[in-house]
């Protein structure tokens, strides 16, 4: 501990510690490898979208999406998101974003059979606990790996079918 010749790892020492054995290639980073961490990142992105949508910051809501089309190929626009929120407000006082609303029991994640996408349903929690609206997302795993962040598409936003 009191070695006068001590030098912290840096420079040559750090390079030596980070070198791999001969022939061992570095793995490309893969954000999707750890399902728990990736799911947390997806939920953060989903709630960024919902916060923007519910506060009228539709630009921020659209910015949280990696693709701006729905399941039918129709574009999500600021006007379309405002209209959807007006429809939501007809039967609901507001959208809750508190810890109860963020509870994982309101989020359903399903990997596709081909393993290329994940489907996510986020129940929209309201003060009355009616919870009759859902936001459905699709996460493209290949694009998420490329971007090193979840690339999400809002497929549907509306009454639970």
Order of alpha helices (4+ residues) and beta strands (2+ residues): alpha-alpha-alpha-alpha-beta-beta-beta-alpha-beta
